[in-house]
Amino acid sequence: MFLKAFLTMAAADAVDRKMRERQRRAWIEAERARIAAEQAARPAVYVPPWPPSS
């Protein structure tokens, strides 16, 4: 009985760990997509030529 309960807990822990890892990877990808969209929405910065032509 104890062995069955232990194996059930170990299996549940493994499944939970895999699910948390999937959620973490999805969160990281969502953050990367958000940052990329934020950077794409920024206007291009104008850099004047150097040395300035007179």
N, C-alpha and C positions, 0 to 999 in steps of 0.2 A: 504494500500500500504506500509506504513512504517513498519507495523507488519510483512508482508511477507518478506521484505528486511532484517529485523532484524533476523527473523528465518533462512533465507538463510545464512546470515553471521555466525550465531551461529553454524549451521550445518557444514558449510565449515570449521570453526575453529576446531570443534570436529574431523572432518575427518583428517585435517592437523596435529592435535596433535597426533592422533593415528599413522599416517604415520611416523612422526618424532620419535615417541617412538619405532616403529619397526626398523627404520633405526639405532637408537642409540643402540638397543639391538644387531642388526646384526654387527655393528661396534665393540662392546665390544666382541662378540664371535670371530670375525676375529682377534682382537688383542690377545685374549687368545690363539687362535690356533697358531698365529705367535710366541708368546712367548714360547709356549710349543714346537714347532718345533725347535726354536732356542736353547732351553735348551737340547733337545734330540740330537742335532747335536754336542754339545760340547763333547770333549773327557772326559772320566772319570778321575778324579783327583786321582793320586796315593798317598795314605797316608801310609808312612812307619810305620811298627809296633813299638810300644813303650813299654818298653824300647828296644833299638836296641840290637839284639843278636850279640855277639862278636865271 
